[in-house]
Amino acid sequence: VLSSSFLPTNLLLLLFFRSVCFSPDGRFILTTAADKTSKVWEVDSGACVITLNCHSDPGTLYSACFSFDGRFIATTSSTKMKLWDSS
Protein backbone atom coordinates (compact mmCIF):
# COMPACT_ATOMS: atom_id res chain seq x y z
CA VAL A 1 0.00 0.00 0.00
CA LEU A 2 1.39 3.37 -1.00
CA SER A 3 1.63 6.12 1.53
CA SER A 4 -0.88 8.85 0.81
CA SER A 5 2.03 11.31 0.94
CA PHE A 6 3.31 9.83 -2.34
CA LEU A 7 0.34 11.09 -4.33
CA PRO A 8 1.16 14.35 -6.08
CA THR A 9 -0.73 17.33 -4.76
CA ASN A 10 -2.13 17.83 -8.25
CA LEU A 11 -3.92 14.57 -8.93
CA LEU A 12 -4.17 15.49 -12.61
CA LEU A 13 -0.50 14.53 -12.88
CA LEU A 14 -1.58 10.94 -12.47
CA LEU A 15 -3.29 11.12 -15.86
CA PHE A 16 0.04 11.86 -17.54
CA PHE A 17 2.04 8.95 -16.10
CA ARG A 18 2.93 6.45 -18.80
CA SER A 19 4.71 3.95 -16.56
CA VAL A 20 5.39 3.33 -12.90
CA CYS A 21 8.13 1.12 -11.45
CA PHE A 22 9.33 0.40 -7.89
CA SER A 23 13.03 0.37 -7.08
CA PRO A 24 14.40 -3.04 -6.07
CA ASP A 25 14.51 -2.01 -2.39
CA GLY A 26 10.97 -0.57 -2.49
CA ARG A 27 12.06 2.88 -1.28
CA PHE A 28 11.49 4.72 -4.56
CA ILE A 29 9.00 4.88 -7.42
CA LEU A 30 10.08 5.75 -10.95
CA THR A 31 7.52 7.35 -13.25
CA THR A 32 7.51 8.45 -16.87
CA ALA A 33 5.20 11.18 -18.08
CA ALA A 34 3.81 12.71 -21.24
CA ASP A 35 6.16 15.70 -20.83
CA LYS A 36 9.15 13.38 -21.59
CA THR A 37 10.45 13.38 -18.02
CA SER A 38 11.14 10.51 -15.69
CA LYS A 39 10.99 11.20 -11.98
CA VAL A 40 12.15 9.28 -8.96
CA TRP A 41 9.84 9.70 -5.96
CA GLU A 42 10.64 8.76 -2.38
CA VAL A 43 7.79 6.52 -1.20
CA ASP A 44 7.86 7.56 2.47
CA SER A 45 7.88 11.32 1.95
CA GLY A 46 6.32 11.63 -1.51
CA ALA A 47 9.17 13.94 -2.52
CA CYS A 48 10.55 13.99 -6.04
CA VAL A 49 14.29 13.35 -5.60
CA ILE A 50 15.43 13.10 -9.24
CA THR A 51 14.02 14.53 -12.47
CA LEU A 52 15.43 13.28 -15.75
CA ASN A 53 14.70 15.30 -18.88
CA CYS A 54 14.90 12.15 -20.88
CA HIS A 55 14.53 12.48 -24.57
CA SER A 56 14.68 15.48 -26.85
CA ASP A 57 13.87 13.46 -29.95
CA PRO A 58 10.38 13.81 -31.41
CA GLY A 59 9.38 10.34 -30.20
CA THR A 60 7.18 9.54 -27.24
CA LEU A 61 8.71 8.53 -23.89
CA TYR A 62 7.19 5.15 -23.09
CA SER A 63 8.76 3.60 -20.04
CA ALA A 64 11.54 3.54 -17.50
CA CYS A 65 12.80 0.92 -15.09
CA PHE A 66 15.50 0.38 -12.49
CA SER A 67 18.28 -2.15 -13.02
CA PHE A 68 18.11 -5.22 -10.78
CA ASP A 69 20.52 -3.60 -8.30
CA GLY A 70 18.93 -0.12 -8.49
CA ARG A 71 22.15 1.46 -9.72
CA PHE A 72 20.87 2.40 -13.17
CA ILE A 73 17.68 3.68 -14.76
CA ALA A 74 16.78 2.81 -18.35
CA THR A 75 14.37 5.01 -20.29
CA THR A 76 12.85 4.19 -23.66
CA SER A 77 11.19 6.35 -26.27
CA SER A 78 9.82 5.41 -29.65
CA THR A 79 13.26 6.00 -31.18
CA LYS A 80 15.91 5.61 -28.43
CA MET A 81 16.92 3.96 -25.20
CA LYS A 82 19.07 5.73 -22.60
CA LEU A 83 20.86 4.45 -19.53
CA TRP A 84 21.29 6.74 -16.51
CA ASP A 85 23.28 6.45 -13.28
CA SER A 86 20.71 6.68 -10.50
CA SER A 87 23.09 7.89 -7.79
N, C-alpha and C positions, 0 to 999 in steps of 0.2 A: 504494500500500500504506500503510495506516494504521500509525503508530507504536503499538507495544504499550502505550505510556504513555497513549494516549488512552482505552483501555478503562477504564471505571469500576471501582473496586476491588470493588464489589458487582455482579457480572455479572447479577444479577436485574434491575437497572435496565434492561438492554437489552430486557427483555420489555415494558417500559412505554413505549418510544419509539414514537410514532405516525408521525413523519417525521424525516428526516435530510437536511441540505442543506449543501453546501460554500459558503464565501464565494467571491466571484469571484477573489480572489488565492490561494485554497487554504490560507490560514493558519488558518482557523477552521471549525468545524462547528457548525451550528445544529440543535438537536433540539427536538421537542415531545414531551410526555409525558402520561400519563393523569392526572397530578395538576394539569393545566392550567397547567404552566409551560413556558416555552421557555428553553433554556440555550444559551449560546455557549461552546464549548470551544476552547481553543488546541490545535491538532493536535500541535505539537512537545512540549509539556509535559503535555498531558492535563488541564490545569487548567480549571475552569469560571471564566470571566471575567465573565460577565453572566448573571443570572437574571431573567427577566421573569415576574411573576405575571400572566398574560395576561388571563384572562377570568373575571369573577365571575358571569356569567350561567349559568343551569342547563345550557346546551348543552355539547357535547363539543368540546375543542380538537383540531382535525384536523391542521393543518399550519402551517408557517412557512417563509419564504424570504427571502433577501437580495435587495435591489434590484441591478440590473446593476452599479452602482458600489460596492456594499457599504455605502452610507451609511445605508440604512434596512432595517428588518426588518418584514415583514408577517406577521401571525398571523391565522388564520381559525378560527372555531368554527362550530357549527351555526347560530348566529344572528347573528354579528357578524364584522367584519373590523377589525383595528387596525393602525395604522402607527406604528412606533417609530423613534426616532433611535438608531442603533447606536453612536454615539461615547460 
